[in-house]
Amino acid sequence: MKMKASLGDKIFDIFNITLMLIICFVTLYPIWYIIVYSFNDGKDAMLGGIYFWPRKFTLDNYITVFSNSDITTAFMVTIARTVITTTLHVFFTAMVAYAFMKKELIGRKIYMTMGTITLFFGGGLIPYFLLIKSLGLYNNFLVYVIPGMFNFYNLIIFQAFFRELPVELEESAKIDGANDFTIFTRVILPLSTPVLATIALFVGVYNWNDYFMGVIFINNPKLQPIQTFLYKVIAETTSNQMLANAPGGIMTRNVTSQSIKMATMVVTTLPIVCVYPFLQKYFVNGLLIGAIKG
């Protein structure tokens, strides 16, 4: 039998719902404002008073953004970086994690200790920059790939998942004559889809959103990722150039540096925002793997 809610419960529910709606509004409104501003006439938007809907709807801001060939190149660099680095990271980190599971591995404890230290201490930006430059990775696309192939924290997550797999599977495969690499690729990986998807999502989102590598280690505009392009637009080093090169006299009068910034922010964040809701469950799985099984 369902009990009737008391007055205190009703007041609490109303207060709780109201508070959650306020938090949602405060969180989502800045995003909505950027979208509204990006679809509004730039000169008109400078007058203010735009809150929920475009006052003078226009696509000139987006036409100006896409008329710049650098943004297309930046998109291609980001897509290539995300796909290649994520694929290599998942495979290489999982392979190292599987090897570290073997007690007969020579120096296993030393490697684990060294890896654990890196979770708490780092050499800093200047030594890292000098290392990247000495390896010939400065102003090179591989600067996105090679340093991103391994992460010790993700190795720990992989190990936590691998420990839950039945040992009998490996033993039976060895009886059939399979070596360690065959067992890893044909037995372990097919059974590790949840953790593979989780790590792939973590790494993929990071590579899509990262701008720092492009700012510090890339000087060639043709190698900069989309988030670095956005960073330069917000810093007005690129937005003014885009405004000067805008096609058409009418468009130039209607487009401003601020409206270009808003449109660029929408263009650069829209792909990952569209993908994230479909993959959100893997974030939860990753947290559970690291917290419960670890």
C-alpha positions as CSV (number, residue, x, y, z in Angstrom):
1,M,0.0,0.0,0.0
2,K,1.4,3.3,-1.0
3,M,1.8,5.8,1.8
4,K,0.6,9.3,1.5
5,A,3.4,11.9,1.3
6,S,3.6,14.2,4.2
7,L,3.7,18.0,3.9
8,G,7.5,17.9,4.7
9,D,8.1,15.5,1.9
10,K,6.2,17.6,-0.6
11,I,8.1,20.7,0.5
12,F,11.4,18.8,0.1
13,D,10.4,17.5,-3.3
14,I,9.5,21.0,-4.5
15,F,12.6,22.5,-3.2
16,N,14.8,19.7,-4.6
17,I,13.2,20.0,-8.1
18,T,13.4,23.8,-8.1
19,L,17.1,23.6,-7.1
20,M,17.9,21.0,-9.8
21,L,16.1,23.2,-12.4
22,I,18.1,26.2,-11.4
23,I,21.4,24.2,-11.6
24,C,20.4,22.9,-15.0
25,F,19.6,26.4,-16.3
26,V,22.8,27.9,-15.0
27,T,24.8,25.0,-16.6
28,L,23.0,25.0,-20.0
29,Y,22.2,28.6,-20.5
30,P,25.8,29.7,-21.4
31,I,25.9,27.1,-24.1
32,W,22.5,28.1,-25.4
33,Y,23.6,31.8,-25.4
34,I,26.6,31.0,-27.6
35,I,24.4,29.1,-30.1
36,V,21.9,32.0,-30.2
37,Y,24.7,34.6,-30.6
38,S,26.3,32.6,-33.4
39,F,23.1,32.7,-35.4
40,N,22.5,36.4,-34.9
41,D,23.6,39.3,-37.0
42,G,27.0,40.3,-35.6
43,K,26.5,44.0,-35.7
44,D,23.0,43.7,-34.2
45,A,24.3,41.4,-31.4
46,M,26.7,44.1,-30.3
47,L,23.7,46.2,-29.2
48,G,22.9,43.6,-26.6
49,G,19.5,42.4,-25.5
50,I,19.9,38.9,-27.0
51,Y,19.0,36.3,-24.4
52,F,17.0,33.3,-25.7
53,W,16.4,33.7,-29.5
54,P,18.3,35.4,-32.4
55,R,16.9,38.8,-33.1
56,K,18.2,38.9,-36.6
57,F,18.8,35.4,-37.8
58,T,21.7,34.9,-40.2
59,L,24.1,32.2,-41.4
60,D,26.8,34.7,-42.3
61,N,28.9,33.8,-39.2
62,Y,29.1,30.2,-40.2
63,I,29.7,31.0,-43.8
64,T,32.7,33.1,-42.8
65,V,34.0,30.4,-40.5
66,F,33.8,27.6,-43.2
67,S,35.2,29.9,-45.8
68,N,38.5,29.7,-44.0
69,S,40.3,26.6,-45.3
70,D,42.4,26.3,-42.0
71,I,39.3,25.1,-40.1
72,T,38.8,22.2,-42.6
73,T,42.5,21.3,-42.2
74,A,42.2,21.5,-38.5
75,F,39.2,19.2,-38.5
76,M,41.1,16.6,-40.6
77,V,44.1,16.8,-38.3
78,T,41.9,16.3,-35.2
79,I,40.0,13.4,-36.7
80,A,43.3,11.7,-37.8
81,R,44.8,12.4,-34.4
82,T,41.8,11.1,-32.5
83,V,41.4,7.9,-34.5
84,I,45.1,6.9,-34.8
85,T,46.1,7.8,-31.2
86,T,43.1,6.2,-29.6
87,T,43.5,3.0,-31.6
88,L,47.2,2.7,-30.8
89,H,46.8,3.8,-27.1
90,V,44.1,1.1,-26.5
91,F,46.1,-1.7,-28.1
92,F,49.5,-0.8,-26.7
93,T,48.4,0.0,-23.2
94,A,46.3,-3.1,-23.0
95,M,49.2,-5.2,-24.3
96,V,51.6,-3.7,-21.6
97,A,48.9,-4.2,-18.9
98,Y,48.6,-7.9,-20.0
99,A,52.3,-8.4,-19.8
100,F,52.5,-6.8,-16.4
101,M,50.0,-9.3,-15.2
102,K,52.6,-12.1,-15.7
103,K,54.5,-12.7,-12.4
104,E,57.4,-14.3,-14.4
105,L,58.1,-10.9,-16.1
106,I,61.6,-9.9,-15.3
107,G,61.7,-6.6,-13.4
108,R,57.9,-6.5,-13.1
109,K,58.0,-4.8,-9.6
110,I,60.5,-2.2,-10.7
111,Y,58.4,-1.3,-13.8
112,M,55.3,-1.0,-11.6
113,T,57.1,1.1,-9.1
114,M,58.4,3.4,-11.8
115,G,55.0,3.7,-13.3
116,T,53.4,4.5,-10.0
117,I,55.9,7.3,-9.4
118,T,54.8,9.0,-12.6
119,L,51.3,9.2,-11.3
120,F,52.5,11.6,-8.6
121,F,55.6,13.3,-10.0
122,G,56.6,14.8,-13.4
123,G,59.5,16.6,-14.8
124,G,57.7,19.7,-15.8
125,L,57.0,21.4,-19.1
126,I,60.5,22.6,-20.0
127,P,62.2,19.2,-19.7
128,Y,59.3,17.6,-21.6
129,F,59.6,20.2,-24.3
130,L,63.3,19.6,-24.6
131,L,62.7,15.8,-24.8
132,I,60.1,16.2,-27.5
133,K,62.5,18.4,-29.5
134,S,65.4,16.1,-29.1
135,L,63.3,13.2,-30.4
136,G,62.4,15.2,-33.5
137,L,58.8,15.4,-32.7
138,Y,58.5,19.2,-32.6
139,N,56.3,20.5,-35.4
140,N,55.6,16.8,-36.3
141,F,52.2,15.1,-36.4
142,L,53.7,12.2,-34.5
143,V,53.9,14.4,-31.4
144,Y,50.2,13.7,-31.0
145,V,50.6,10.0,-31.5
146,I,53.8,8.7,-29.8
147,P,53.4,10.4,-26.4
148,G,49.8,9.4,-26.3
149,M,50.3,5.7,-26.9
150,F,50.6,4.8,-23.2
151,N,49.1,6.0,-19.9
152,F,49.9,4.2,-16.6
153,Y,46.5,5.0,-15.0
154,N,44.7,3.4,-17.9
155,L,47.1,0.4,-17.5
156,I,45.8,0.0,-13.9
157,I,42.2,0.0,-15.2
158,F,43.1,-2.6,-17.8
159,Q,44.7,-4.8,-15.1
160,A,41.7,-4.5,-12.8
161,F,39.5,-5.9,-15.6
162,F,42.0,-8.6,-16.7
163,R,42.1,-10.0,-13.2
164,E,38.4,-10.8,-13.5
165,L,38.8,-13.0,-16.6
166,P,39.0,-16.8,-16.0
167,V,42.6,-18.1,-15.9
168,E,41.3,-21.3,-17.4
169,L,40.9,-19.6,-20.7
170,E,44.6,-18.9,-21.0
171,E,45.6,-22.3,-19.8
172,S,43.4,-24.0,-22.4
173,A,44.8,-21.8,-25.1
174,K,48.3,-22.7,-24.1
175,I,47.5,-26.4,-24.2
176,D,46.3,-25.8,-27.8
177,G,49.8,-24.3,-28.6
178,A,48.9,-20.6,-28.5
179,N,51.7,-18.2,-27.5
180,D,51.2,-15.1,-25.3
181,F,50.5,-12.7,-28.2
182,T,47.9,-15.0,-29.8
183,I,46.2,-15.4,-26.4
184,F,46.2,-11.7,-26.0
185,T,44.7,-10.9,-29.4
186,R,42.3,-13.8,-29.8
187,V,41.2,-14.5,-26.2
188,I,41.8,-11.5,-24.0
189,L,40.8,-8.7,-26.3
190,P,37.5,-10.2,-27.5
191,L,36.4,-10.6,-23.9
192,S,37.5,-7.1,-22.9
193,T,35.1,-5.0,-25.0
194,P,33.7,-3.0,-22.0
195,V,37.1,-1.8,-20.8
196,L,38.3,-1.3,-24.4
197,A,35.3,0.9,-25.1
198,T,35.8,2.8,-21.9
199,I,39.5,3.6,-22.4
200,A,38.9,4.4,-26.0
201,L,36.2,6.9,-25.0
202,F,38.5,8.5,-22.4
203,V,41.4,8.9,-24.8
204,G,39.2,9.9,-27.7
205,V,37.5,12.7,-25.9
206,Y,40.9,13.9,-24.5
207,N,42.5,14.0,-28.0
208,W,39.5,15.8,-29.5
209,N,39.4,18.5,-26.7
210,D,43.2,19.0,-26.3
211,Y,44.6,22.2,-27.5
212,F,47.7,22.4,-25.4
213,M,49.9,20.1,-27.6
214,G,49.1,22.2,-30.6
215,V,50.0,25.4,-28.9
216,I,53.3,24.3,-27.4
217,F,54.7,21.7,-29.9
218,I,53.2,22.8,-33.3
219,N,54.2,25.9,-35.2
220,N,52.8,24.8,-38.6
221,P,49.2,25.9,-39.1
222,K,48.5,22.9,-41.3
223,L,49.2,20.6,-38.3
224,Q,47.2,22.4,-35.7
225,P,44.1,20.6,-34.3
226,I,40.7,22.1,-34.2
227,Q,40.9,23.1,-30.5
228,T,44.1,25.0,-31.1
229,F,42.4,26.7,-33.9
230,L,39.6,27.7,-31.5
231,Y,42.1,28.9,-29.0
232,K,43.6,31.2,-31.6
233,V,40.2,32.5,-32.6
234,I,39.3,33.3,-29.1
235,A,42.6,35.0,-28.6
236,E,41.7,37.1,-31.7
237,T,44.8,36.2,-33.6
238,T,42.7,34.3,-36.2
239,S,39.2,35.8,-35.9
240,N,40.4,39.2,-37.2
241,Q,42.1,37.5,-40.1
242,M,38.9,35.5,-40.8
243,L,36.9,38.8,-40.7
244,A,39.2,40.5,-43.1
245,N,39.0,37.6,-45.6
246,A,35.2,37.2,-45.3
247,P,33.6,36.8,-48.8
248,G,31.3,39.5,-49.8
249,G,31.0,43.2,-48.7
250,I,27.5,42.7,-47.1
251,M,28.8,39.8,-45.0
252,T,31.7,41.8,-43.8
253,R,29.4,44.5,-42.5
254,N,27.2,42.0,-40.7
255,V,29.9,39.8,-39.2
256,T,32.0,40.8,-36.2
257,S,35.0,39.2,-34.4
258,Q,32.8,38.2,-31.5
259,S,30.2,36.5,-33.7
260,I,33.0,34.6,-35.5
261,K,34.2,33.4,-32.1
262,M,30.8,32.1,-31.1
263,A,30.2,30.3,-34.4
264,T,33.7,28.7,-34.2
265,M,33.0,27.5,-30.7
266,V,29.8,25.8,-31.9
267,V,31.5,24.2,-34.9
268,T,34.4,22.8,-32.9
269,T,32.4,21.4,-30.0
270,L,29.3,20.1,-31.8
271,P,30.8,16.8,-33.0
272,I,31.9,15.6,-29.6
273,V,28.7,16.9,-28.0
274,C,26.6,14.8,-30.4
275,V,28.7,11.7,-29.8
276,Y,28.9,11.9,-26.0
277,P,25.2,11.1,-25.1
278,F,25.5,7.7,-26.9
279,L,28.7,6.8,-25.2
280,Q,28.1,8.2,-21.7
281,K,27.4,4.8,-20.2
282,Y,31.0,3.8,-20.9
283,F,32.2,6.6,-18.6
284,V,30.1,5.1,-15.8
285,N,31.5,1.6,-16.6
286,G,35.0,3.0,-16.5
287,L,34.5,4.6,-13.1
288,L,33.0,1.3,-11.8
289,I,35.9,-0.7,-13.2
290,G,38.4,1.6,-11.5
291,A,36.6,1.9,-8.2
292,I,35.1,-1.5,-7.5
293,K,37.5,-3.9,-9.3
294,G,40.6,-1.9,-8.6
